């Protein structure tokens, strides 16, 4: 299979009566088979051709995950067009408009929930000819159509010119661009990643070398469908195996939609879920909250069960080896009385998670492995379509991103592009048919990123002696000491946030400075609860001092004598700390749409705090600047 069309046609022929899509209709999930989906795709694609879509034309698609999302994408591809999938989190006036203008979209497909932001900028898009409303529109203009109207146009076209449409989709070539997928906006001008039909078809087959999905399996696709991880690992990998994908039930607001996840999981009873660290952490919080509600006896029992499971499971792939084998009978008992009941809250059929996105901390991996739902962390990036490696149920090693997919070359390079020996840290560089064609209308960035077929990922890592890829963080986010030594801060930042109830967000900084500094967003509610326990009144000068000392203690725990000592080299721990007056959010553009910190913008935004961190006064965390920052949180 060399194109997405060949992939879909093959699956329709092999699994015509299998359900491909599940969607909540009239209060219950209803299935659409591969054959039924195929009919809708042909009708929608033919409708686009009748509207004047030419080969290579771009169409924007912004919608929550639903049947019509993938039917629209496949219809665009069958018509010879290019889909520009857009995040529902995009800001209408800047990010949304930039992508539509930059890609030169001729049409756009929008859901009801996204229509308003499109209408706001419609007059600023000279290339835009038609708007297709998935849920229809009152008072349609002459260039407006509903999804159903496009299907009806397709019926007419297929009746009049069936051979013409068949010729169009059968002449789509592997090197034809299928998507222009924009980076998540860590710079002012995001780059449009050109992914071809072959990129996707190859990555699906590469992924299948690690992951074997049963044709009767189901998943609930709650991650955004425009995201490359959900797009390939979910929509197209499940298609390859003849399995089925359920969309999340839409609420009246995004928050209401998110709250449907636990309910929909019980209804769908998935065999596998695609997750990201932020969602995994919420799942864990829900589990632990449920255990606490059962009382102190059950909570104590649960903690002991986790302790035994952690001992038995080791690093994952050495589970039950050596002396830990003695724990198996006790672990079986705990599984029967505790862990099995937790798994039932996930529908009872869930075998494992596939984790993508940011680095997943080892503690979270240990937790889910202990309760019998392994969180198999993988690694990839959109420029690689995106899957590069993954842990699997049979080969899990905590703290790693698993083993490489087949038919992919990887090397680790130094800053000059020279290949390093196994075990040494450097930039991860890959080559394979899944590597992007380049960046849309950006030849310089394309040439800088793909050289002689090799994709320079910008990520730092190494291959360990057991053949597992260890990803350490972004090359560009590296801390650089005054002596030129480099270190990735992401592990420290995540540990501080995950292990401390008093720290919500953290970013470290060192750009050839004498020492590392840290910017911290406090959890004032948790801090005030602790202060009240100590008999102090929040908001007083004494309380502010105590709050700052609490934060300092959390950092000192990683230094010599602390409970987490030797976790990280001490020179990379923050010697000075700025408590920030506001959080990193999407609204202030300090987080991108995938909730990752935009480091450059954070440095600019808090330049005053950053400069202060390299003054003598900053050496003591109890300083007037930090006290003033806490007062702003209080207000």
Helices and strands as residue ranges (DSSP letters): H 4-14, E 19-25, E 28-33, H 34-50, E 58-62, H 67-78, E 82-85, I 92-96, H 97-103, E 107-110, G 112-114, H 115-121, G 122-124, E 130-133, E 144-146, H 147-160, H 162-170, E 177-182, E 192-196, H 197-207, E 218-221, H 228-229, I 230-236, H 237-241, E 244-247, H 254-258, H 261-268, E 272-276, H 277-292, H 296-313, G 322-327, H 328-334, I 335-339, H 340-344, E 352-356, H 362-370, E 374-381, G 382-384, E 386-390, E 403-404, E 409-413, E 426-431, E 438-439, H 443-449, E 450-451, E 454-463, E 469-474, G 475-477, E 479-481, E 486-487, H 490-499, E 503-509, E 511-513, E 517-522, H 524-533, H 541-556, G 570-572, E 576-579, H 599-605, H 607-612, G 616-619, H 624-634
